[in-house]
Amino acid sequence: MKACQEQEELLTLHAAGALEPDEEARLRAHLATCEACRSEAESTARVLSEVALPPPSSALREQMEALPERALGAWRREQVRKAFRARTVGALLAAAAAVLVLVAPSLPRPGTPSPVARPAAPASVSETQADFEQWASADPLSEAIEPASAEEDADGDAADEAVTPTSELLLNLNPGDSL
């Protein structure tokens, strides 16, 4: 005889002791009336009893009881490691920010012109006229002086009032200052 098809799953769960109380009551009522399901329940219980694990030893029982504590300890250690990493990263970021605050004022800012190096002033007043003319020809402001020398009289001599003496040019260290 074969057990009722709708009761097969319940019979297996009943043999394993995994039924809810209301399902257990309904199955017991059915087993009282159905001989095929009753014999199926007995054979399933017999098979499950043969394959059941032996009771754990005392050492295994102690290990199983200590398992939650060990798992909790491992979790706590991992949390401490994560917190340490977070503190370390935070400290490094704070140090980097402090260095940036200290160094930032000395960094060049984009969009601002860099200071222009002024031409070196002559080392001494005793330079020769040729050295001075060479220096003046390299000066980008030399074109500003040319209109003053364009006022020559008919003989090709420069007018006295338009010529600046060499000694005044040598003493004038700031090229932007007016004479």
N, CA and C atoms as an extended XYZ file, in Angstrom:
537
Properties=species:S:1:pos:R:3:atomname:S:1:resname:S:1:resid:I:1 pbc="F F F"
N         0.815       -1.178        0.000 N   MET     1
C         0.000        0.000        0.000 CA  MET     1
C         0.861        1.245        0.000 C   MET     1
N         0.328        2.212       -0.662 N   LYS     2
C         1.088        3.445       -0.785 CA  LYS     2
C         0.411        4.526        0.051 C   LYS     2
N         1.257        5.404        0.661 N   ALA     3
C         0.731        6.482        1.501 CA  ALA     3
C         0.044        7.520        0.639 C   ALA     3
N        -0.818        8.292        1.253 N   CYS     4
C        -1.534        9.364        0.544 CA  CYS     4
C        -0.528       10.392        0.041 C   CYS     4
N        -0.736       10.808       -1.189 N   GLN     5
C         0.234       11.702       -1.830 CA  GLN     5
C         0.310       13.052       -1.107 C   GLN     5
N        -0.804       13.580       -0.652 N   GLU     6
C        -0.788       14.889        0.017 CA  GLU     6
C        -0.165       14.821        1.411 C   GLU     6
N         0.011       13.593        1.951 N   GLN     7
C         0.556       13.440        3.301 CA  GLN     7
C         2.034       13.032        3.308 C   GLN     7
N         2.630       12.771        2.159 N   GLU     8
C         4.000       12.253        2.118 CA  GLU     8
C         5.004       13.202        2.772 C   GLU     8
N         4.934       14.454        2.435 N   GLU     9
C         5.889       15.428        3.003 CA  GLU     9
C         5.686       15.563        4.510 C   GLU     9
N         4.433       15.581        4.921 N   LEU    10
C         4.147       15.682        6.362 CA  LEU    10
C         4.647       14.450        7.114 C   LEU    10
N         4.592       13.287        6.496 N   LEU    11
C         5.079       12.065        7.147 CA  LEU    11
C         6.580       12.130        7.391 C   LEU    11
N         7.316       12.662        6.409 N   THR    12
C         8.768       12.777        6.562 CA  THR    12
C         9.097       13.796        7.652 C   THR    12
N         8.422       14.921        7.644 N   LEU    13
C         8.661       15.932        8.686 CA  LEU    13
C         8.263       15.408       10.065 C   LEU    13
N         7.208       14.596       10.128 N   HIS    14
C         6.773       14.008       11.403 CA  HIS    14
C         7.840       13.060       11.942 C   HIS    14
N         8.432       12.256       11.065 N   ALA    15
C         9.470       11.316       11.495 CA  ALA    15
C        10.703       12.053       11.988 C   ALA    15
N        10.976       13.226       11.407 N   ALA    16
C        12.141       14.020       11.831 CA  ALA    16
C        11.814       14.882       13.039 C   ALA    16
N        10.528       14.965       13.407 N   GLY    17
C        10.136       15.780       14.560 CA  GLY    17
C        10.140       17.266       14.238 C   GLY    17
N         9.800       17.612       12.986 N   ALA    18
C         9.879       19.009       12.546 CA  ALA    18
C         8.526       19.606       12.195 C   ALA    18
N         7.438       19.030       12.696 N   LEU    19
C         6.105       19.558       12.385 CA  LEU    19
C         5.658       20.569       13.436 C   LEU    19
N         4.866       21.517       12.986 N   GLU    20
C         4.238       22.474       13.902 CA  GLU    20
C         3.142       21.720       14.685 C   GLU    20
N         2.785       22.209       15.851 N   PRO    21
C         1.789       21.483       16.665 CA  PRO    21
C         0.441       21.283       15.963 C   PRO    21
N        -0.047       22.267       15.229 N   ASP    22
C        -1.347       22.094       14.569 CA  ASP    22
C        -1.256       21.083       13.423 C   ASP    22
N        -0.120       21.070       12.684 N   GLU    23
C         0.072       20.078       11.628 CA  GLU    23
C         0.230       18.678       12.225 C   GLU    23
N         0.918       18.611       13.353 N   GLU    24
C         1.114       17.329       14.050 CA  GLU    24
C        -0.247       16.761       14.456 C   GLU    24
N        -1.120       17.584       14.948 N   ALA    25
C        -2.443       17.108       15.372 CA  ALA    25
C        -3.248       16.621       14.170 C   ALA    25
N        -3.217       17.338       13.065 N   ARG    26
C        -3.944       16.905       11.870 CA  ARG    26
C        -3.393       15.590       11.338 C   ARG    26
N        -2.041       15.421       11.338 N   LEU    27
C        -1.436       14.193       10.834 CA  LEU    27
C        -1.784       13.019       11.730 C   LEU    27
N        -1.772       13.196       13.036 N   ARG    28
C        -2.127       12.096       13.960 CA  ARG    28
C        -3.587       11.665       13.742 C   ARG    28
N        -4.437       12.632       13.481 N   ALA    29
C        -5.841       12.282       13.206 CA  ALA    29
C        -5.936       11.484       11.910 C   ALA    29
N        -5.131       11.848       10.908 N   HIS    30
C        -5.135       11.119        9.641 CA  HIS    30
C        -4.541        9.719        9.829 C   HIS    30
N        -3.453        9.613       10.604 N   LEU    31
C        -2.812        8.304       10.824 CA  LEU    31
C        -3.762        7.341       11.540 C   LEU    31
N        -4.643        7.843       12.354 N   ALA    32
C        -5.600        6.984       13.067 CA  ALA    32
C        -6.569        6.332       12.086 C   ALA    32
N        -6.797        6.970       10.934 N   THR    33
C        -7.768        6.447        9.977 CA  THR    33
C        -7.123        5.780        8.766 C   THR    33
N        -5.809        6.021        8.485 N   CYS    34
C        -5.183        5.525        7.247 CA  CYS    34
C        -4.048        4.564        7.581 C   CYS    34
N        -4.228        3.287        7.252 N   GLU    35
C        -3.222        2.261        7.543 CA  GLU    35
C        -1.974        2.445        6.681 C   GLU    35
N        -2.079        2.855        5.418 N   ALA    36
C        -0.933        3.025        4.516 CA  ALA    36
C        -0.034        4.147        5.018 C   ALA    36
N        -0.594        5.249        5.463 N   CYS    37
C         0.216        6.381        5.974 CA  CYS    37
C         0.875        5.993        7.291 C   CYS    37
N         0.162        5.180        8.123 N   ARG    38
C         0.745        4.763        9.397 CA  ARG    38
C         1.962        3.888        9.156 C   ARG    38
N         1.926        2.942        8.225 N   SER    39
C         3.074        2.073        7.944 CA  SER    39
C         4.209        2.888        7.305 C   SER    39
N         3.881        3.871        6.473 N   GLU    40
C         4.903        4.756        5.875 CA  GLU    40
C         5.588        5.579        6.959 C   GLU    40
N         4.832        6.083        7.942 N   ALA    41
C         5.404        6.883        9.035 CA  ALA    41
C         6.347        6.035        9.874 C   ALA    41
N         5.978        4.758       10.125 N   GLU    42
C         6.838        3.871       10.920 CA  GLU    42
C         8.133        3.556       10.176 C   GLU    42
N         8.062        3.291        8.866 N   SER    43
C         9.279        2.963        8.106 CA  SER    43
C        10.192        4.198        7.970 C   SER    43
N         9.614        5.342        7.797 N   THR    44
C        10.428        6.566        7.706 CA  THR    44
C        11.118        6.842        9.037 C   THR    44
N        10.417        6.649       10.138 N   ALA    45
C        11.017        6.856       11.465 CA  ALA    45
C        12.147        5.867       11.696 C   ALA    45
N        11.952        4.600       11.247 N   ARG    46
C        12.997        3.578       11.410 CA  ARG    46
C        14.244        3.946       10.591 C   ARG    46
N        14.061        4.414        9.345 N   VAL    47
C        15.199        4.801        8.495 CA  VAL    47
C        15.935        5.990        9.102 C   VAL    47
N        15.213        6.972        9.539 N   LEU    48
C        15.853        8.164       10.128 CA  LEU    48
C        16.593        7.833       11.424 C   LEU    48
N        16.094        6.863       12.192 N   SER    49
C        16.788        6.492       13.435 CA  SER    49
C        18.102        5.784       13.140 C   SER    49
N        18.156        5.076       11.994 N   GLU    50
C        19.393        4.383       11.633 CA  GLU    50
C        20.457        5.346       11.095 C   GLU    50
N        20.051        6.410       10.449 N   VAL    51
C        21.024        7.355        9.893 CA  VAL    51
C        21.271        8.536       10.812 C   VAL    51
N        20.655        8.570       11.953 N   ALA    52
C        20.839        9.675       12.887 CA  ALA    52
C        22.266        9.677       13.419 C   ALA    52
N        22.764       10.841       13.657 N   LEU    53
C        24.119       10.990       14.188 CA  LEU    53
C        24.152       10.561       15.645 C   LEU    53
N        25.267        9.989       16.063 N   PRO    54
C        25.375        9.632       17.474 CA  PRO    54
C        25.427       10.914       18.314 C   PRO    54
N        25.090       10.802       19.555 N   PRO    55
C        25.148       11.999       20.410 CA  PRO    55
C        26.589       12.508       20.485 C   PRO    55
N        26.753       13.818       20.538 N   PRO    56
C        28.110       14.376       20.551 CA  PRO    56
C        28.857       14.024       21.835 C   PRO    56
N        30.179       13.914       21.701 N   SER    57
C        31.009       13.634       22.869 CA  SER    57
C        31.064       14.882       23.747 C   SER    57
N        31.617       14.727       24.916 N   SER    58
C        31.685       15.862       25.846 CA  SER    58
C        32.611       16.961       25.300 C   SER    58
N        33.698       16.576       24.628 N   ALA    59
C        34.613       17.571       24.041 CA  ALA    59
C        33.918       18.332       22.916 C   ALA    59
N        33.170       17.616       22.072 N   LEU    60
C        32.443       18.269       20.986 CA  LEU    60
C        31.341       19.170       21.541 C   LEU    60
N        30.688       18.738       22.597 N   ARG    61
C        29.658       19.549       23.225 CA  ARG    61
C        30.257       20.844       23.791 C   ARG    61
N        31.432       20.746       24.409 N   GLU    62
C        32.098       21.949       24.940 CA  GLU    62
C        32.476       22.901       23.805 C   GLU    62
N        32.982       22.330       22.703 N   GLN    63
C        33.328       23.174       21.555 CA  GLN    63
C        32.098       23.872       20.986 C   GLN    63
N        31.000       23.141       20.908 N   MET    64
C        29.778       23.726       20.373 CA  MET    64
C        29.237       24.823       21.307 C   MET    64
N        29.380       24.617       22.599 N   GLU    65
C        28.922       25.630       23.553 CA  GLU    65
C        29.829       26.864       23.524 C   GLU    65
N        31.125       26.675       23.235 N   ALA    66
C        32.074       27.789       23.188 CA  ALA    66
C        32.053       28.512       21.848 C   ALA    66
N        31.401       27.927       20.868 N   LEU    67
C        31.382       28.522       19.526 CA  LEU    67
C        30.826       29.950       19.503 C   LEU    67
N        29.712       30.245       20.150 N   PRO    68
C        29.243       31.643       20.117 CA  PRO    68
C        30.240       32.625       20.738 C   PRO    68
N        30.898       32.218       21.803 N   GLU    69
C        31.888       33.097       22.436 CA  GLU    69
C        33.091       33.313       21.525 C   GLU    69
N        33.536       32.240       20.857 N   ARG    70
C        34.668       32.381       19.932 CA  ARG    70
C        34.292       33.262       18.746 C   ARG    70
N        33.092       33.068       18.229 N   ALA    71
C        32.645       33.892       17.102 CA  ALA    71
C        32.530       35.357       17.529 C   ALA    71
N        32.019       35.589       18.709 N   LEU    72
C        31.902       36.958       19.212 CA  LEU    72
C        33.285       37.573       19.422 C   LEU    72
N        34.225       36.795       19.933 N   GLY    73
C        35.588       37.289       20.115 CA  GLY    73
C        36.252       37.640       18.786 C   GLY    73
N        36.057       36.785       17.776 N   ALA    74
C        36.628       37.065       16.455 CA  ALA    74
C        36.002       38.317       15.863 C   ALA    74
N        34.698       38.475       16.045 N   TRP    75
C        34.012       39.673       15.534 CA  TRP    75
C        34.537       40.936       16.219 C   TRP    75
N        34.722       40.868       17.537 N   ARG    76
C        35.254       42.022       18.278 CA  ARG    76
C        36.656       42.381       17.814 C   ARG    76
N        37.516       41.365       17.617 N   ARG    77
C        38.874       41.641       17.140 CA  ARG    77
C        38.840       42.328       15.779 C   ARG    77
N        37.966       41.881       14.896 N   GLU    78
C        37.855       42.499       13.574 CA  GLU    78
C        37.361       43.939       13.692 C   GLU    78
N        36.438       44.191       14.604 N   GLN    79
C        35.943       45.555       14.802 CA  GLN    79
C        37.055       46.464       15.341 C   GLN    79
N        37.891       45.932       16.234 N   VAL    80
C        39.011       46.710       16.761 CA  VAL    80
C        40.003       47.024       15.645 C   VAL    80
N        40.279       46.052       14.774 N   ARG    81
C        41.184       46.287       13.645 CA  ARG    81
C        40.635       47.364       12.713 C   ARG    81
N        39.342       47.291       12.417 N   LYS    82
C        38.726       48.301       11.547 CA  LYS    82
C        38.805       49.689       12.187 C   LYS    82
N        38.538       49.774       13.487 N   ALA    83
C        38.601       51.058       14.166 CA  ALA    83
C        40.031       51.601       14.161 C   ALA    83
N        41.010       50.724       14.354 N   PHE    84
C        42.407       51.157       14.324 CA  PHE    84
C        42.771       51.697       12.952 C   PHE    84
N        42.336       50.973       11.893 N   ARG    85
C        42.611       51.455       10.532 CA  ARG    85
C        41.958       52.812       10.295 C   ARG    85
N        40.728       52.962       10.750 N   ALA    86
C        40.025       54.236       10.553 CA  ALA    86
C        40.736       55.366       11.297 C   ALA    86
N        41.193       55.109       12.529 N   ARG    87
C        41.923       56.141       13.285 CA  ARG    87
C        43.230       56.486       12.595 C   ARG    87
N        43.923       55.464       12.080 N   THR    88
C        45.193       55.709       11.404 CA  THR    88
C        44.986       56.549       10.149 C   THR    88
N        44.003       56.186        9.362 N   VAL    89
C        43.723       56.956        8.142 CA  VAL    89
C        43.313       58.382        8.510 C   VAL    89
N        42.499       58.534        9.537 N   GLY    90
C        42.092       59.875        9.980 CA  GLY    90
C        43.271       60.707       10.436 C   GLY    90
N        44.181       60.088       11.184 N   ALA    91
C        45.365       60.816       11.647 CA  ALA    91
C        46.249       61.224       10.472 C   ALA    91
N        46.406       60.342        9.502 N   LEU    92
C        47.212       60.683        8.328 CA  LEU    92
C        46.570       61.812        7.525 C   LEU    92
N        45.255       61.774        7.372 N   LEU    93
C        44.567       62.850        6.660 CA  LEU    93
C        44.688       64.177        7.406 C   LEU    93
N        44.602       64.139        8.736 N   ALA    94
C        44.755       65.359        9.517 CA  ALA    94
C        46.171       65.922        9.388 C   ALA    94
N        47.165       65.046        9.395 N   ALA    95
C        48.545       65.497        9.234 CA  ALA    95
C        48.753       66.107        7.852 C   ALA    95
N        48.188       65.476        6.828 N   ALA    96
C        48.309       66.013        5.473 CA  ALA    96
C        47.628       67.374        5.364 C   ALA    96
N        46.492       67.532        6.009 N   ALA    97
C        45.801       68.819        5.983 CA  ALA    97
C        46.627       69.894        6.698 C   ALA    97
N        47.257       69.526        7.817 N   ALA    98
C        48.095       70.493        8.531 CA  ALA    98
C        49.290       70.917        7.681 C   ALA    98
N        49.908       69.962        7.010 N   VAL    99
C        51.035       70.295        6.137 CA  VAL    99
C        50.568       71.191        5.000 C   VAL    99
N        49.416       70.909        4.452 N   LEU   100
C        48.877       71.730        3.367 CA  LEU   100
C        48.587       73.147        3.840 C   LEU   100
N        48.075       73.282        5.049 N   VAL   101
C        47.802       74.613        5.586 CA  VAL   101
C        49.105       75.390        5.757 C   VAL   101
N        50.148       74.707        6.166 N   LEU   102
C        51.430       75.386        6.371 CA  LEU   102
C        52.131       75.705        5.056 C   LEU   102
N        51.996       74.836        4.060 N   VAL   103
C        52.729       74.988        2.812 CA  VAL   103
C        51.946       75.801        1.777 C   VAL   103
N        50.641       75.811        1.864 N   ALA   104
C        49.806       76.448        0.848 CA  ALA   104
C        50.141       77.917        0.593 C   ALA   104
N        50.433       78.726        1.598 N   PRO   105
C        50.737       80.125        1.294 CA  PRO   105
C        51.975       80.313        0.421 C   PRO   105
N        52.895       79.381        0.450 N   SER   106
C        54.114       79.544       -0.338 CA  SER   106
C        53.988       78.961       -1.749 C   SER   106
N        52.893       78.266       -2.039 N   LEU   107
C        52.712       77.694       -3.371 CA  LEU   107
C        52.256       78.779       -4.346 C   LEU   107
N        52.692       78.714       -5.602 N   PRO   108
C        52.236       79.708       -6.584 CA  PRO   108
C        50.763       79.481       -6.900 C   PRO   108
N        50.040       80.559       -7.027 N   ARG   109
C        48.618       80.473       -7.317 CA  ARG   109
C        48.405       80.574       -8.822 C   ARG   109
N        47.529       79.771       -9.367 N   PRO   110
C        47.262       79.862      -10.803 CA  PRO   110
C        46.560       81.180      -11.120 C   PRO   110
N        46.939       81.773      -12.218 N   GLY   111
C        46.319       83.016      -12.636 CA  GLY   111
C        47.048       84.255      -12.153 C   GLY   111
N        47.968       84.109      -11.229 N   THR   112
C        48.732       85.266      -10.770 CA  THR   112
C        50.087       85.228      -11.451 C   THR   112
N        50.526       86.365      -11.938 N   PRO   113
C        51.823       86.370      -12.628 CA  PRO   113
C        52.954       86.139      -11.645 C   PRO   113
N        53.948       85.449      -12.102 N   SER   114
C        55.119       85.229      -11.260 CA  SER   114
C        55.961       86.504      -11.282 C   SER   114
N        56.694       86.758      -10.221 N   PRO   115
C        57.498       87.978      -10.183 CA  PRO   115
C        58.521       87.988      -11.317 C   PRO   115
N        58.641       89.132      -11.960 N   VAL   116
C        59.573       89.297      -13.076 CA  VAL   116
C        60.932       89.685      -12.516 C   VAL   116
N        61.944       88.989      -12.963 N   ALA   117
C        63.297       89.296      -12.504 CA  ALA   117
C        63.748       90.596      -13.171 C   ALA   117
N        64.218       91.490      -12.363 N   ARG   118
C        64.717       92.762      -12.892 CA  ARG   118
C        66.130       92.563      -13.400 C   ARG   118
N        66.486       93.304      -14.408 N   PRO   119
C        67.863       93.171      -14.881 CA  PRO   119
C        68.824       93.621      -13.784 C   PRO   119
N        69.920       92.945      -13.727 N   ALA   120
C        70.903       93.245      -12.689 CA  ALA   120
C        71.470       94.645      -12.905 C   ALA   120
N        71.582       95.355      -11.817 N   ALA   121
C        72.167       96.695      -11.882 CA  ALA   121
C        73.668       96.570      -12.129 C   ALA   121
N        74.249       97.515      -12.769 N   PRO   122
C        75.697       97.446      -12.999 CA  PRO   122
C        76.439       97.331      -11.671 C   PRO   122
N        77.491       96.548      -11.690 N   ALA   123
C        78.245       96.303      -10.472 CA  ALA   123
C        78.966       97.564      -10.004 C   ALA   123
N        79.447       98.352      -10.934 N   SER   124
C        80.158       99.567      -10.529 CA  SER   124
C        79.902      100.651      -11.560 C   SER   124
N        80.136      101.870      -11.193 N   VAL   125
C        79.910      103.013      -12.068 CA  VAL   125
C        81.026      103.115      -13.110 C   VAL   125
N        82.098      102.408      -12.948 N   SER   126
C        83.248      102.564      -13.828 CA  SER   126
C        83.180      101.689      -15.075 C   SER   126
N        81.994      101.184      -15.446 N   GLU   127
C        81.894      100.381      -16.650 CA  GLU   127
C        82.133      101.257      -17.879 C   GLU   127
N        82.561      100.638      -18.910 N   THR   128
C        82.857      101.388      -20.126 CA  THR   128
C        81.577      101.670      -20.889 C   THR   128
N        81.651      102.595      -21.807 N   GLN   129
C        80.516      102.978      -22.639 CA  GLN   129
C        80.038      101.795      -23.477 C   GLN   129
N        80.943      100.960      -23.957 N   ALA   130
C        80.560       99.812      -24.787 CA  ALA   130
C        79.771       98.787      -23.973 C   ALA   130
N        80.194       98.545      -22.733 N   ASP   131
C        79.456       97.622      -21.868 CA  ASP   131
C        78.056       98.142      -21.609 C   ASP   131
N        77.957       99.428      -21.379 N   PHE   132
C        76.656      100.033      -21.130 CA  PHE   132
C        75.757       99.922      -22.355 C   PHE   132
N        76.290      100.193      -23.530 N   GLU   133
C        75.485      100.130      -24.740 CA  GLU   133
C        75.021       98.692      -25.011 C   GLU   133
N        75.870       97.744      -24.716 N   GLN   134
C        75.470       96.348      -24.883 CA  GLN   134
C        74.343       96.001      -23.915 C   GLN   134
N        74.454       96.470      -22.706 N   TRP   135
C        73.406       96.236      -21.721 CA  TRP   135
C        72.116       96.918      -22.133 C   TRP   135
N        72.205       98.117      -22.611 N   ALA   136
C        71.021       98.878      -22.995 CA  ALA   136
C        70.354       98.280      -24.227 C   ALA   136
N        71.118       97.713      -25.136 N   SER   137
C        70.505       97.133      -26.329 CA  SER   137
C        69.725       95.863      -25.991 C   SER   137
N        70.049       95.170      -24.930 N   ALA   138
C        69.323       93.978      -24.517 CA  ALA   138
C        68.092       94.340      -23.702 C   ALA   138
N        67.974       95.581      -23.310 N   ASP   139
C        66.860       96.025      -22.483 CA  ASP   139
C        65.615       96.180      -23.337 C   ASP   139
N        64.476       95.557      -22.978 N   PRO   140
C        63.273       95.684      -23.785 CA  PRO   140
C        62.687       97.089      -23.724 C   PRO   140
N        63.079       97.878      -22.799 N   LEU   141
C        62.560       99.244      -22.694 CA  LEU   141
C        63.388      100.222      -23.523 C   LEU   141
N        64.377       99.716      -24.241 N   SER   142
C        65.264      100.600      -24.997 CA  SER   142
C        64.507      101.350      -26.080 C   SER   142
N        63.409      100.795      -26.601 N   GLU   143
C        62.649      101.477      -27.632 CA  GLU   143
C        61.984      102.735      -27.088 C   GLU   143
N        61.732      102.790      -25.816 N   ALA   144
C        61.121      103.972      -25.229 CA  ALA   144
C        62.092      105.145      -25.228 C   ALA   144
N        63.393      104.892      -25.277 N   ILE   145
C        64.396      105.956      -25.268 CA  ILE   145
C        64.650      106.474      -26.677 C   ILE   145
N        64.436      105.677      -27.727 N   GLU   146
C        64.735      106.065      -29.101 CA  GLU   146
C        64.042      107.342      -29.555 C   GLU   146
N        62.786      107.610      -29.254 N   PRO   147
C        62.188      108.869      -29.735 CA  PRO   147
C        62.943      110.102      -29.240 C   PRO   147
N        63.545      110.011      -28.070 N   ALA   148
C        64.288      111.160      -27.562 CA  ALA   148
C        65.544      111.383      -28.402 C   ALA   148
N        66.171      110.326      -28.914 N   SER   149
C        67.377      110.484      -29.722 CA  SER   149
C        67.055      110.838      -31.166 C   SER   149
N        65.775      110.780      -31.556 N   ALA   150
C        65.392      111.107      -32.928 CA  ALA   150
C        65.424      112.612      -33.181 C   ALA   150
N        65.463      113.381      -32.163 N   GLU   151
C        65.510      114.835      -32.327 CA  GLU   151
C        66.957      115.263      -32.559 C   GLU   151
N        67.420      115.076      -33.729 N   GLU   152
C        68.775      115.486      -34.086 CA  GLU   152
C        68.683      116.748      -34.935 C   GLU   152
N        69.674      117.568      -34.812 N   ASP   153
C        69.675      118.760      -35.668 CA  ASP   153
C        70.261      118.425      -37.028 C   ASP   153
N        70.355      119.325      -37.875 N   ALA   154
C        70.749      119.101      -39.267 CA  ALA   154
C        72.149      118.550      -39.397 C   ALA   154
N        73.033      118.770      -38.455 N   ASP   155
C        74.419      118.290      -38.546 CA  ASP   155
C        74.541      116.816      -38.156 C   ASP   155
N        73.486      116.217      -37.617 N   GLY   156
C        73.579      114.824      -37.166 CA  GLY   156
C        73.945      114.737      -35.710 C   GLY   156
N        74.104      115.898      -35.044 N   ASP   157
C        74.411      115.879      -33.616 CA  ASP   157
C        73.101      115.826      -32.847 C   ASP   157
N        73.075      115.135      -31.781 N   ALA   158
C        71.867      115.053      -30.960 CA  ALA   158
C        71.687      116.343      -30.202 C   ALA   158
N        70.424      116.691      -29.973 N   ALA   159
C        70.141      117.912      -29.206 CA  ALA   159
C        70.580      117.695      -27.773 C   ALA   159
N        71.102      118.749      -27.138 N   ASP   160
C        71.645      118.622      -25.790 CA  ASP   160
C        70.574      118.269      -24.769 C   ASP   160
N        69.370      118.822      -24.940 N   GLU   161
C        68.350      118.569      -23.931 CA  GLU   161
C        67.740      117.172      -24.045 C   GLU   161
N        67.860      116.482      -25.166 N   ALA   162
C        67.267      115.164      -25.328 CA  ALA   162
C        68.187      114.037      -24.866 C   ALA   162
N        69.453      114.293      -24.652 N   VAL   163
C        70.403      113.245      -24.298 CA  VAL   163
C        70.529      113.187      -22.788 C   VAL   163
N        70.373      111.981      -22.257 N   THR   164
C        70.552      111.778      -20.824 CA  THR   164
C        71.986      111.339      -20.610 C   THR   164
N        72.681      111.954      -19.705 N   PRO   165
C        74.076      111.563      -19.463 CA  PRO   165
C        74.159      110.110      -18.980 C   PRO   165
N        75.255      109.464      -19.360 N   THR   166
C        75.468      108.072      -19.006 CA  THR   166
C        75.539      107.878      -17.503 C   THR   166
N        76.130      108.795      -16.812 N   SER   167
C        76.261      108.648      -15.359 CA  SER   167
C        74.896      108.631      -14.692 C   SER   167
N        73.913      109.396      -15.229 N   GLU   168
C        72.579      109.363      -14.643 CA  GLU   168
C        71.901      108.024      -14.904 C   GLU   168
N        72.106      107.414      -16.060 N   LEU   169
C        71.510      106.125      -16.356 CA  LEU   169
C        72.098      105.035      -15.482 C   LEU   169
N        73.384      105.127      -15.218 N   LEU   170
C        74.033      104.116      -14.394 CA  LEU   170
C        73.583      104.212      -12.951 C   LEU   170
N        73.320      105.391      -12.475 N   LEU   171
C        72.913      105.561      -11.079 CA  LEU   171
C        71.427      105.243      -10.882 C   LEU   171
N        70.641      105.259      -11.936 N   ASN   172
C        69.224      104.993      -11.837 CA  ASN   172
C        69.017      103.457      -11.816 C   ASN   172
N        68.837      102.890      -10.615 N   LEU   173
C        68.744      101.448      -10.478 CA  LEU   173
C        67.351      100.931      -10.798 C   LEU   173
N        66.339      101.740      -10.698 N   ASN   174
C        64.983      101.324      -10.976 CA  ASN   174
C        64.586      101.836      -12.334 C   ASN   174
N        64.486      101.022      -13.354 N   PRO   175
C        64.216      101.485      -14.694 CA  PRO   175
C        62.850      102.153      -14.830 C   PRO   175
N        61.905      101.861      -13.956 N   GLY   176
C        60.579      102.472      -14.066 CA  GLY   176
C        60.524      103.892      -13.520 C   GLY   176
N        61.532      104.317      -12.749 N   ASP   177
C        61.512      105.660      -12.166 CA  ASP   177
C        61.811      106.685      -13.249 C   ASP   177
N        61.166      107.792      -13.151 N   SER   178
C        61.445      108.851      -14.132 CA  SER   178
C        62.636      109.658      -13.668 C   SER   178
N        63.322      110.253      -14.627 N   LEU   179
C        64.537      111.011      -14.303 CA  LEU   179
C        64.229      112.400      -13.889 C   LEU   179
